[in-house]
Amino acid sequence: MLQVSFLRQNRDLAKKKLAIKHFAQPDLVDTVIDLDDERKQLQASFDETQAKVNSASKEIGALMAKGDKEKAEATKISVGEWKKQLEPLKEKMAQVEIDLQNALVQFPNLPHDLVPLGKSPEENVLVREGGVLPKLPAGAEAHWDLIKKYNLVDFETGAKITGSGFPLYIGKGAKFQRALVQYFLDFNTAAGYTEYLPPFMVNAASAFATGQLPDKEGQMYHATEDDFYLIPTAEVPVTNIFRDVVLKEAELPLQMTAYSPCFRREAGSFGKEVRGLNRVHQFEKVEIIQIVHPNKSDEVLNEMVVHVEKLLVSLGLPYRILRLCGGDMGFASAITYDFEVYSAAQERWLEVSSVSNFESYQTYRMKCRFKDAAGKIQFAHSLNGSSLALPRIFAAIVENYQTESGIALPKALQSYFGAENLI
């Protein structure tokens, strides 16, 4: 969440940066500053009136001690009038504070200086690409045909059990999912990340802290009776471990990784873009999260990008890295790099990871702070990335590693799966 002090000191800059994200209400910056002015004026009036009450109350005692009852009674009348003014002032201040907070939560995070202009994915900037496009055998098939052919994933039964977009993994398909999860977690912990296994539902305070509420409530599954939300990613519960916590500077950076199922109501479009595992409502993902010193977050972002890149290289998948333009970025992100792998059978790129720096947007919402060497309390910065999301990795490996006689496996996964070939 943006801070009033920043908006007040950088009114024009804030509007300029909000325009990069195509925020539709730039005048809301002026509204916030006006509300803050009103809040300060009301607070000053309240404090001034309360001071009169306190001073006069002491004076009454002194007058009574002197025997000047007439003046004491007159002062009591004045005190009563002033007290009548306090309650309306308090109510007005409370309402203005609510209006101010409601306005502030509508702002997305401001984009980093490196974020390119643009409205759509076509305007994202290619940073680099790597890997070699595979040469598929004659008659190569897309993953939705392969997983049905080899009985790896059953969408029809999943739909019967729950609904469309809830796949049922079977036999080697389920084992392959487990192998991917274990490999990703081991890859992350070997790089210094501490593993967590978080709750898969969160309360509204946690969803607000990481920016899912009030922006994405329509995309989350909501258990209304308990007011819990099924998580869209492990980022939400893991980042909230440090909500309302004051850390020591020496504890930074905090590096965390977690596996979780992810639940998203988004429907997407029709056609091959959402066919098979390309887009589902429940999927598995391994996440990396860091809480860092503000001076280090740009450097850490680059390190996390390199980390995910190495993971994709180890899988032998052709990939590319994109820096997202302002119009294609998430609500809470200051800068995001997307990773896409090439699906040879579909002849298209599939997004498999987003690595983002949220700077202080999340940590301000969740009051995650640290005390520096001088004893000053500062807000930390938070970052997260997919390392990796499983459905499209599953799809890309099945498609890119298909042979005339089955499906091979990347060398890095063979020991985890217990065989050189999936099929």
N, C-alpha and C positions, 0 to 999 in steps of 0.2 A: 504494500500500500504506500502511496506517495505521502510525504509529510507536508503539512501546511507551511512550515518554515521554508521548505525548498520552493514551493509554488509561489510564496510571497516574494522570495528573493530572486526568483528566476521565472517570472510570469511569461515573458515573451519566448524564452528558450523552451519552457514546458509546452507552450502551444505549438511551437515549431516541431518539437519531437513527437507530440501527440499526432500531428498531421502525418508523420511518417508511418504511423500505425493506422492511419485513416480513421482516427477517433472522431465520431460524429458530433461531439459536443465540446468544442474547444472553449466556448464561453463559460463552461462549468468551472474553469480555473478562476475566472472573475467572481463567480458565485461563491466559491469556497473562500476566497479572500474576504468578500463582503460578509459572509457568515462569521468568519473568524473575527472581523472587526466588531460585528454586533455582539459576539460572545464576550470579547474583551470589554466593551462598553458596559454591558450588563454586569459583568463581574466587578468592574470598577464602581458602578452604582451600588451594587450589593455590598461591597466591602466598605464603601463610604457610609452607607446607611447603618450597617452593622457596627461600625466604629462609633457612630453617634449614639446608638443604643448602649454600647458598652460604657462609653464615657459618661452618659447621662445617668446610667444605673449606679455608677460609683458616686456621682454627684448627689443622688438622692440620699444615699446613706450618710454622706457628710452633712447635708442640710438637715436631716432628721436629728443628727447628733447635736447640731447647733440650736435645734428647736425651731427652725424656720419651716414649719409644716406647710404654710401656704405656698412657698416656692417649691417645696418638695412635691406637693400635689400637682402643681402646674407642670413640673418636669416629668412626672409620671404620665400625664396626659400626652406630652410630646413623645415619650418613649412608646406609648401604645400606638400612636399614629405611625411612627417609624416602623414598628414591628409589623403593622398591617401591610407596609410596602414591601417587606422582605419576602413573603410567601409568593406573591405574583412574580417578583424578580427571579426567585429560585425556579419557579415553574417555567418561566420564559427561557431561562438559561438552559434548563434541561431539554427543552424542545429544540432550541438552537443547536445544542450539542448533538442531538439525534440527527437533525437536518444536515449538520456538518459531516458527521460520520457517514450518513447515507450518500452524500455527494462524493466523499473521498473514495468509497469502495467501488464507485463506477469507473474510476480511472484505471486503465491498463498500466503496466510498467512502461517506463520511458525507454525507448530503444538506445542501445549503445551507439557510439559514433561510427562503428564499422558496419552497422546495419544498412544494406542498400535500399534505395527507393524502389517501390514496386507494389502492386496490388495482388498479384496472382503467382502461383508456383512457377509459371513460365519465366518470371522475372527474378527468380533466385539465382545466386551467383555460384558457378562451379569453382570450387577451391582446388580440388585435385581428384584424380581417379587412379585406380590401380587394378591389378589382376588381369587375367587373360580370358577372353570369351571362349567358352567351351565349344568344341565341335560335336554336335549331337549325332547319334546314329540315325539312319533313315527310319522314318516313321516315329520319330520322337513325339512324346505326348506331354501335355500339360499336367501339372500335379493333381488336378481334380480327377483326371482319368487314371493316373498312376495309383493314387491312394485307394481308389475303388477297385482297380484291377488286382492290387496286392493286399486288399483288406486291411489297410493301415488306419483309415479314419472313416467312420460311418456317420454321415450327416443326416440321413433319414431317421435313424434310431435316435440320434441326439435331438432332432426336432420333435420326435414323439415324446421323449422324456421331458423336454423343456420347451423348445421352440426353435425356430430358424435361427441359425448363427451360433448354435451351441454344439460343437463337434464332440463326437465320442471316439476317442483313440482306442485302438484295439491291438493286442498282441505286440508285434514288432513296432507298430506305430507308437504305442504307449511307452515301450521300452526306449525308443529313440528320443521321445520327449524327455524322459528321465535322464538320459545320457547327455542331452544338450544342457539341461539345467545344471547338472553336476559339473560339466566341463566349464560352463560360464562362471559358476561360483568359484571353482578352483582357480580359474584364470584371474579372477578379481582378487581373491584372498592372497594369491601369490604376489600381487602387486601392492599389497599392504592394506587392502580394505578389510574391515571387520564384518563378519557375516551376522545378519539378524534374520529372524523369522517373525515378522510382525503380525498383528491382527489383520484380518482381511475385511473388516468393517471399521468405520471411524465415526465419531460423533461430528456434529455440525461445526464445533469449534475447530476441530482438526482440518475439516474441509475448507473452512474459511481461511485458516492460517496459510495454507499453501496455494490459495487462489482459486480453488474449484468452486467455492461459493463466494458471491452470488452469481458468478459468471457461467458456470457449467452445470447447474442443478438439473437441467433437462437432459444431460448426457449420463447422469449417474442413476443407478438403481437405488431406490430409497425404501428402507424398511420403516414405514411411517409410524407404526405403533411404538417403536423404540427410538425413533428419530436417528437411526444409524444409516450410513451410506456404504454400499459395497464399493471397494476402492477401485479407481481406474488405473492405478499403478502403485507400486510399493513406495514410491516417492512420498506419498501423502502420510502414511503412518510413520515411516522412518524419520522423515524430517521433523515430525511433531514430537519425537522423543525429546527434543531440546526446546519445546515450547515453554515459555516462562522460566527459562534457565539462564543464569549468569555464569558463563564459563571463565576460566582463567586463560590468558593469552597463550600460556605454555601448552594448553590442551589442543590448540589449533595446529594443523587442520584435523578435522574429524573425517575419516574416510569410512564409508559404510556401503555394504552391498546386501541385497536381499532378493530372494525369490518370492513371487506371489502369483496367484491367479489375478487377472484383471478383468473388470466388468465394465462394459460401455454400451449404452443404449443406441449410439449413433447408427443410423441405418445406411447411410451412404447412397451411392447411385446404383443403377442397374448395369448389367453386362459383366465383362470379364474382370473389371476393376474390383468387384466384390465377390467374384466366384470362388468357390473352394475356400482356401485358407487366407485369401487376400484380405478379407475383412470379416471378422466374427465378433460376437458379443461377449464371449468369454475366451480368454487366451492366457498363456503363461508368459512371464517376462522376468528377467533378472535385471535389477537396477543398480546403478552406482550413484551415491549421494555424497556430497562433501559440504561441510560447514567450515569456512575459512576466514582468515583475516581479510578485510576489504582491500588492502594493498596487494593481495596475492590472487584475487579471483580471476583476473584476466590470464595470468600465468597458469593457474590451475585448470581453467577451461581448455587451454591448448593442450595441457597434459592429458586431460580426459579424452579429448578428441584423438590424440595419438594412441591412447590405450585402446579405445574401441576399434581404431583402424588396425592395430596389431591383431586384435581378436578376429577381425574379418579376414585378414591376410592368412591367419592360421587355418581358416576354413577353406582357403583356396577359392573364394568367391570373387568374381569381378565386382568392383564397387566404385562409387563416386561419393564425394563429400560436397555438400551444398551449404552456402551461407544464406539463410532465409531472408527475404526482403521483408520490409515492415508490414505489408499487408498479409503475409503468410505466417506470421509469428504467433505464438501463443499469448494469451492475455497477460500472464505473469512474467514472461521472459523478457530479458533485456537484449539477449542475443542468442541465436540458436543455430547449430550446425546439424543438418540432417544427413544420415548415411543411407544410401540406397544400394541394393545389390541387383545385378542384372539376371533376370529370369530368361534363360535362352529359349525355352519352349514357348513362353508367352510373348517373347520379344519385347519386353518392357522392364522398366526399373521399378523395384519394390522398396518402399521405405522400411527400414528395419531398426533404426535408432535415431533419436534426437538427443543432442547434448546441449544443455542450456545453462546460462548464467542468469540467475534471478537477482543478483546483487543484493540489495537490502529489502527488496519488495516483500518477500516471504518473511524474512526475519523480523521486520518491523511489525508485520501483522501478528506474528506469534511471540514477539518480545524475546527473541533469542539474542542475547548480548554477551559481551565479554569485557573483562576488566584488563586494561593494558598496563604496561609497566609503571606508568605514572599514576595509576589508580583511576583513570578515566573510564567510564562505561561507554562502550560503543556497540553499534549493531554489527553483527557478523554478516557475511555474505553466504548465500546458499547456491549450490549447483547440483544438477543431476543429469543422468544420461541412461539410455537403455543399453544394456550390455549382456544380452541382447533380447529383443522381442522374438518369441519363438515361431509363430505361425508362418511368417514369410521366409524366415531362415529355413524352416522345415520344407516349405514349398520350393525354395531356390535350390537347396541341396538335392531334393528328390528329382527335380527337373534337370539340373546341370550335371548331376553325377549318374544319370541313367545310361545304361549300356544296352547292347543288343540282348543281353541275357539277364538283366536285372538292374539293381541300383547299387553303385559303389558308395563308399564313405570317405570323407577326408581323413587323412592319416591321424590328425589330432583327435578324432572321435573314435577311432577303432578300438582303443583299449577301454574306453568308457562303454561302448556298446558290446564289446566282447567278440567282435568279428570284423573282417575287412569289408564286408558288404552288408547293406541293409537288407537287400533281397539277393 
